[in-house]
């Protein structure tokens, strides 16, 4: 048995804007990159606190503009690792899975 996953992606303009890594002065930018090829057919959800943020396939990137405060990002996989960070206004925080 074999299969593959397909996930919606951002437009080319949204992708280019996210890769500029600019956070507004009153928000914090949170960047999450899924580098793993292992389990590539599995879509992985990345909730931040109680907010659903979508699902990622391998070698995909998310960029969120969030309130500057403490956030916990989860990776809903078999081991459910968590990343807690103190997001500051005008700054970008990065995480990689």
C-alpha positions in Angstrom: 0.0 0.0 0.0 1.2 3.5 -0.7 -0.1 7.0 -0.7 0.7 10.6 -0.5 -0.6 13.7 1.2 -1.5 17.0 -0.3 -1.9 20.2 1.7 -2.9 23.7 0.6 -0.1 26.2 0.3 0.2 30.0 0.3 0.2 32.0 -2.8 3.6 33.0 -4.2 3.1 36.6 -2.9 2.3 35.3 0.6 5.3 32.9 0.5 7.6 35.8 -0.5 6.3 38.1 2.2 6.7 35.4 4.9 10.3 34.8 3.8 11.2 38.5 4.5 10.8 37.6 8.2 9.3 41.0 9.1 7.2 41.4 12.3 5.0 44.4 12.9 6.1 46.6 15.8 3.0 45.6 17.8 3.1 41.8 17.0 5.4 38.9 17.3 6.3 36.7 14.4 6.4 33.0 15.0 7.9 30.8 12.3 7.6 27.0 12.3 9.5 24.9 9.8 8.9 21.1 9.3 12.1 19.8 7.9 11.6 16.1 8.4 11.0 13.7 5.5 10.2 10.9 7.9 6.5 10.4 7.9 6.2 12.6 4.9 2.8 11.3 4.0 1.5 12.3 7.4 0.1 15.8 7.9 1.1 17.3 11.2 -1.0 19.8 13.1 0.6 22.7 15.0 -1.8 24.3 17.4 -0.7 27.3 19.3 -2.5 27.3 22.7 -6.1 26.6 21.8 -5.8 28.0 18.3 -5.8 25.6 15.4 -3.1 26.8 12.9 -3.3 24.2 10.1 -1.4 21.1 9.1 2.1 20.8 7.6 3.7 18.3 5.3 7.5 17.8 5.0 9.6 20.8 4.2 6.8 23.3 4.8 6.9 26.5 6.7 4.3 28.5 8.7 4.5 32.1 9.7 2.0 33.6 12.2 1.6 37.1 13.5 0.7 36.7 17.2 0.2 38.9 20.3 3.5 39.4 22.1 3.1 37.0 25.1 4.0 33.5 26.1 2.9 30.9 23.5 3.0 27.1 23.5 3.3 25.4 20.1 2.5 21.7 19.9 3.3 19.2 17.2 0.5 16.7 17.2 2.5 13.6 16.4 3.0 10.4 18.3 5.2 12.0 20.9 3.4 15.4 20.9 6.5 17.6 21.6 5.9 21.2 22.8 7.8 24.4 22.4 7.1 27.3 24.8 8.4 30.7 24.0 8.0 34.3 25.2 7.2 36.2 22.0 8.3 39.9 22.0 6.8 42.7 19.9 8.7 43.3 16.6 10.7 40.0 17.0 10.6 36.7 15.1 10.8 33.4 17.0 11.7 30.3 15.0 11.1 26.6 15.6 12.0 23.6 13.6 10.7 20.0 13.7 
